[in-house]
Amino acid sequence: MNIYENPARSEWEAICRRPSDSNPVVRERVTAIIDRVRADGDKALRELAEEIDGRCPESIRVSDRAVREACRLVSPDVRDAIKAAMGNIGKFHKKQLPKEIKVRTAPGVTCIQRPVPISRVGLYIPGGTAPLFSTVLMLAVPAKLAGCGEVVLCTPAGKNGKIAPEVLYAAKCCGIKKIYEVGGAQAIAAMAFGTESVDKVDKIFGPGNQYVTTAKQILGGSVVAIDMPAGPSEVMVIADSEADPEFVAADLLSQAEHGRDSQVVLVCDSRDFASGVEEQVKRQLRDLGRAEFAEAALEKSSFVIFRKTADMVDFANEYAPEHLIVSTRKPYKIVDDITAAGSVFVGDFTPESAGDYASGTNHTLPTCAWARSYSGVNIDSFIRKMTIQEITREGLEGLSRTIVSMAEAEGLQAHANAVKVRINEK
C-alpha cells in the first residue's frame, strides 16, 4: 500500500489515477470476436466457446427444464436471502418511477414529457471466479418495474461447465424467460447484433472483465446503448480517529477481494489510525479465501492522511469513487459536501456490502471517476423521456413572431415558412 501524508494538491491527480487497464492486445481480440459474431451468429458463438472455454454448450438458450433443475440446487437460506434482497431493491426502485409531466407553457400551447420504457434490454451477468447473482436482481428488478417489454440475460458457465444455480434462480424470481449460456465479448456482440438464438436489444447493462468492458465500449459508441463506462471496482473510506480500524479494514478488503485490478483508498486524519487499519488488514487477510486477489489489489491502493476535513472532502470529490464510506464523528459534515460518488455509505454500521446485496440501492455504479458525470443504474436507466406537444391555431399565432424571428435569424427560411403558411391560411 502507498501512504501519502498531507500531499500537495498538485499531487492529487497522480494519486487519484487508476491502474491502467488499456490493453491493445485485448482490444484487437475483442474487435475480432465482434466481427465473427456479426458475420456468423450462432456458429461463431459455438466456435468461440470451444476455443476459449474448451467446451460448447448443448444449447445456447437455457431450457426451462435446466432452470427448474438448477433452482432445486439452491439452498433454502440463499433462496430466502434472494427474495428478501429483491423485496428491498423493489421498494427503493419503485419509488423512482417517473410521472408524466403536462405543462401549458403559453395560451394554446401544451407540452408533455412522457416516460417510455426501453423496449428490449440485455443483461450481462459475470460467471467467472465469483458468479454475481446479486447483479441479476440489481438489473432485472428495475427493468421489470420500468416496464421493459423484453429482458434477456447472458451469462457464462463456470469451470464446472454449468451456470451457477443461484444466477438461474434469481433470474426466475425476476421473471426472465430468455437466458443464454454465452459469456465474454461474444455475449455483448450477440445482444448488440442479434443471432439466430440471441435476441437483439436496444441497451446492454452489466459488469464484466476487460473483454466484456472493451466490447461494451466499442459497440456502445456505434451499435447499441450501454449503461455506463465501467472499469475495475473501487472503494474509498473516509475515517477519523473515532472510527473502528477493524471495521475500516473489513470494508477495504471487501472491495479488494473483487479482483486483482480493484482499488481501495483510505482517507484518514492521522498516521496512527492508518497504522491501526494496516495491522487489521494484515490480520483479516489471513482468513480470506480470495486473499490472493485482495493482496494484488492492495499493492495498487493508497492510504492518504489529511489534517483538515475540507481537504478530505476535496480529495474525495477529485477521486470520485464508485463507493464512498464515511465513518466519522459527524459524517454529514462530509457527506453534504460530496458531489462525486457512485454511492455513499454513512456511519459505522453501513458497510459497502449492504449496498452490494440487500439495502435496496443499486450496486451497478460508475467507476474510474465517471461518478463526476454518470449516475449508477436506476429506474431512469431503463426509461426514455419522450416529449409531446400540441398547439392550437391561436397558440401558433401567439408563438409565430418568436419562431419566425429566430428561424430567419438562423437563416432557416423553411422553418419560418412552416409557420407562415399556417398563420396566413384563409
N, C-alpha and C positions, 0 to 999 in steps of 0.2 A: 504494500500500500504506500502511496505517496502522501507525505504530510507537508502541508503548507501553513505557515503561521503568519497571519496578517499580510497576505500577499497584496502588492500594489494593484490598483485597478488595471494598470497596463498589462498585468499578467493574467487577468481573469479569462480572457478569450482563450489563451493556451490551456489553462487548467480545465475549462469547460469543454474543450474539444473532445468529441467521442472517438473511440478507436476506429480507424478507417476500415470500412467494410467494402470499399470499392475494389473489385477484382475483375480485370479484363477477361481472364480465362472463364470465370463464371458467366459473364455477360455473353461471351461468344457461344458457350454451350447452351445457355438459355435461348438465345436467338435461333440456334439450330433446332432446338426442341420445338419452339413455337412454329417454325416453318414446316416441320414434319407434321405436326398436328393439324395445321391449317390445310396442308395438302392431302393428308391420308386419313384423317379422322381416327376412327376406332382402330384401324390397322396400326397406326403409329402408336396409339396408347398401349396396345398389346406388346408391340415390339420394344417400346421403351421400358415397360415393366420388366420384360425379360432381361434386357440389357442392364438396367440399373439395379433392380431388386433380385434378379436371378429367378424370378417366377412370374407367371402370368395368371391373373385371376380367371376362374372359370367363366365368370360373367362380370362385365364392367358395372352393371347395375346390380345392387344388392337386393336379393329377393326378399319378399315379405316373410318367407319361411326362415331365412337366415337371420332376419331381425328378431323374430319371435324366439328362436333358439338362443340367440345372444342375450336377450333380455332375461332369460331364465338363469343366466350365469351371474347376474348382478346381485350382490348381497343385499339383504333387506336394509341394512344400515345405509348403504350407498343409495339405494332407491329412495329412502326417506329423506336423505340429505339433498338429493337432486330435486325432489318435489318441494322441499322447504325453500331451497335457494330459488327455484323457479317462481314460487309464490312471491318472494320479496322483490325479485327482479321485475316481475309483472306489475306489482303495486307501484313501484317507483316510475317505471316507464309509461304506465297507463296515464299517470298524471301529466305527462309531457305531450299528450295528443293535442295538436293544434286545432283551433276552431276557425271556421270560415269568417273572413272579415268583409263587411259590406259598408262602403262609405259613399255618401253623397258629397262629392268634392265641390260641386257648383250646381246651381239650378239646372235640372235636366241631365246631369252627368253622374252616373253611378259606376263606381269601381269596386271590384270584388277580388279578394285573394282567396283561392280555394286550395286546401291541401289535398294532394292526389298521391296515392301510394305508387311507388315504383312497381311496375307490373311483374318483372322477373328478376329475382336476386339469387346470387350464388354464394354459398358459404364454404370457406375452406377451413378445415379443422386439422391441425397437425397431428401426426400419429407416430412420431419418432420415439425419442427417449422418454418423453412424457406426453402421452395422448391427452390432449386438453379437452375433455368432455365438458368442462365448465364453459368453454367458449361456445359450444353448441347453444347453451342457454342464453349467453350474452348476445348472440346474434339472432337466433331463431325467435326468441320471445318478442323483442321489439319488431321484428319483421312481420310476425303474425298480428301483433297489436296494430301495426300501421296499416294492415290490410293488403299486403303484397300478395298478388294472385298466385304466384308460383315461386316456391322456395326450393332450391336444390342444394345438395350438400355433397362435397367431395372430400374424401379422407383416405389416406393410405393404410394398408395393412401394417401391422407391427412385424417384428422379427420372427414371430411365430406363424406368420402368414395369415393372420386374422385381424380384422378390425377390432379395436378394443370394445368389449361388450357395453361398457359404460357410455361410449360415444353413441352407439346404436340405441341404447335405452333412452338417453337424453333426447335424441332426435325423434324417437317415437312419442315421448311425452309432449314434445313441441308440435306434433302433427306433421312432421316432414316425411313425405312418402317417397321422394326421389333421392336416393342415396347412391353414390357411385364410389367404387373402390379404385380411386385414382389419386395419386399424390404428386407432389413436386410441381415444377414449372409446367408439366404437361397437363395437370389438372386446371391450372389457371387458363392455359391456352384453350382447353376443351370447353370451359364455360364461356370464354370470350367469343369463340368462333362457332361453337356447337359442333357435335359429331353425330354419327348415326345413333349413338346411345345417349350422349350427354346433351341436355338442352342448353341452348344459347341463352345467356342472361344479359340484363342491362347494367348491372352493377355487381361487383365482387367484393366480398368482405372477408376478413380473417387474417391472422398472423401466419408466419411460416419461416422457414430457413432462408438463407441468402438466395437460393434458387427461386423459391416462391416469391420473395420480395422483389427480386430483379424482374421476374416475369410480370408482376403487377405493375412495376414502374414502366416497363416497355409498353405493355398493352394498354395501361391506363392513360397513356398520352395520345392514343390513336384509335383504339378499337372499343374499349369498354370503360365505364366509370369504375373507380375503386374507392374504398372507404377513406383512405388517407395514406400518405407516405409512412413507411414503417421501417424500423430497424431493431437492433437488439434491445431487450428490456432493461429498465433502469429505475433506480430509486434514489432520492435524496432524503436524508433525515436531518432536520434542524433540531438540536437539543441544547439545553443549558445544564447547569450543574444540578438542577432539581430532577432531571430525568434519570431513569434506571439504566445503567450501562448494559445490563443483561437484556432488557427489552430492546434497546437500540441495536445491539449486536444481532439479536434474532431477526430484526427487521432487515438489516443489511444482508444477512445470509439467506433470508427467504427469497430475495431477488437474485442474489449471486448464483444460487443453485439452478436458475433457469438455463444458463448456458455459459460457455467459455467467453462469449463475446458480450455478456451482460456487464453493466457498470453500476457501482454503488458509490455514493458520496455522503460523507458525514460532515455537516457544518455545525461546529460547537464553539463554546466560549472559553475553553481552557485546555492546556496541554495535558493536565492531569485527567480530565474527563476523557479525552481522546485515548490516552493510555489505558484507562479502565475499559473502554469499549474494545480496544485492540486485544486485551487479555481475554475478554469474554468471547470475542470472535474465534480466537485460537482454541479455547476450551470447547465451544459448541461445535466447531468444525469437525472435531474428532468423532462426533456421533452422527454425522450426516452420511446418508447413503450416496449422495451426489457430491461428496466433498471435492472430488477432482474438478468438477465443473465450477464449484464455488471458488476454489483456490485460484483457478485460471482467471476468473472474473476479478478477484481481489487484486491481482497483480496490476490491473489497469484502472484501479479505483483510487479514491483520494479521501483524506481527512483534511478539512480546511478549518482553521481556527481564526475566529474574529472576536474582537473585544466588544464591538458595537453591534447592537441589534439591527441598526439601519444597514450596516454592511452585509449582514446575513441575508436580509430581505433582498437587497440589490443583487447580491451574488446568486440567490435562488432564481430571481427573475431573469438573470443573464443565462443561467444554465437551462432554465425552462424544462424541468424534469417531467418524465412520464408520470411518476408517482412522487408525491411530496408528503412526508410525515413531519408534523410539527409537535414536538414533545418538549414544551417549555412551561414555565410557571404561569405565564399569561399568553397562551397560544394565539388568541385572536388579535393581539397587538402585531403579530406577524402575518397571520392568515388574511386579515383585512387589507393588507398591502401587497399580497401576492397577485400578480396579474398574468403569470405564465406558468401553468402547470396542468398536466392532463387531469389528475385527480388528487385532492388534498385530504389527508387523514389527520384528524385533530385529537391530541391528547394521548396519554399513556396507554389507554385501553382500546385504541383504534389501529390495529395492525393492518398493514397493506394487504395481507392475505384475506381479510374480511371483505374488502372490495373485489378481490380476485374471485371470490366464491359466492357470498351469500348476503351481504348487507343490502344489496339492491341496486347499487350503482354499476355502471358498465366497466368492464376491465379492458376493453379494446380501446387503447389510448394512443395519442401521438407520442413518438419518441424522437430522439436526435434533435431536440429543441424545436420541433414542429408545433409544440404546445403554444408557441408565440402566435401562431396563425390558424391552427386547427383545433376543433373540439374532438373529444372522444366520441365513440359511437353512441347515438341516442336515437330517439324516435325520428327526429328530423333527418337522420341519415337515410331513412327508408322512404322519405316523402319528398315530393316536389311541390313547389308552390306555384300554382298556375293563376294568372290574373285574367279577369273577365271584365269587360266594360260595356256599358250600354248608354247611348246618348240620344236624346230626343232632338227633333228639329230645333226646338227652342234652345236646347242645351248647346247644339253646334253653333247656332247663331251667336250665342254668348261667348264661345271659345274662338270663333272664326278669326277675329282680328289678331289674337295672340298666335294662333297656329300659322296663319298666312305670313305674318311679320317674321316669325322665326324661320319658317321654311325658305322664304325669299332671301333672308339674310345669309342662309347657308348655301344658297344657290340651287335649291332643290325645287324647281318650278312645278314638277308633277305633284309633289307633296301639297303645295299650295293649291293647285288646281283641283285636287281631290276634295277640298273643302269648298272652293268657289263654285264648282258645278252643282253642288248640293244646295248651297245658300241661294244661288241665282236661279235655281229651277223654279218654273212657274207651275 
